[in-house]
């Protein structure tokens, strides 16, 4: 079977990476190491970051190799392939803010509305008596 272009962009277990964007409890630019690669056609990464946080289900566009990170900081690397996806995500976020404000985006890009966050907080308070 012929290799595709995406096969050359995939990371392997043990690869050193840098967080290209801020993730939950991981600031942008934090270094780490890939601990597990999952998926067949939709590859996701589990990473142990140097600040002690381990995150799973991270998309490749949110990670960079150290060389890619240096080029990114220098402004040499273009993000044409992820630019359209980021623009679409920004539009979704703006629409969600107009509907009720607040909310959060998980590391895999799923938006959780503020209404659901408030409901979960109220349920925890009821269950714990706090």
Residue, then its C-alpha position, 0 to 999 in steps of 0.5 A: x500500500x502506498x504511503x500518504x502525505x499524512x503518514x509523514x506528518x504523524x508522530x511516534x511514541x516517544x517523540x518530543x513535542x511542544x504544545x502549539x496552543x494552550x491546552x487545559x493546564x498546559x500553556x502554549x510552548x510547554x514541551x512534552x513527550x508522546x506516550x501513546x498514539x491512537x486511531x486508524x484514520x483519525x490519529x490522536x496523541x496522549x502526551x506527558x508534558x514537562x509541567x506534570x500534566x498528561x493529556x489524551x486525545x490531542x489533535x496533531x494540529x495542536x502539537x509541534x515538533x521542536x523544529x516546527x516550534x522554532x520555525x513557528x516562533x520565527x514566523x517561517x511556518x505557514x498554517x494553511x492546512x489548519x487555517x480554515x479549521x481554526x477560522x471555522x472554530x472561531x465562528x462557532x465560538x462567536x455564535x456560542x457566546x452570542x447565545x448565552x456567553x461563557x462556556x469552554x472548549x475541551x482539548x479535542x475542540x468540543x464546545x461545552x456551553x455555559x448552561x451545561x457547565x452551570x448544571x453540572x456545578x449545581x448537581x455536584x453541589x446538590x450531591x456533595x451538600x455544598 
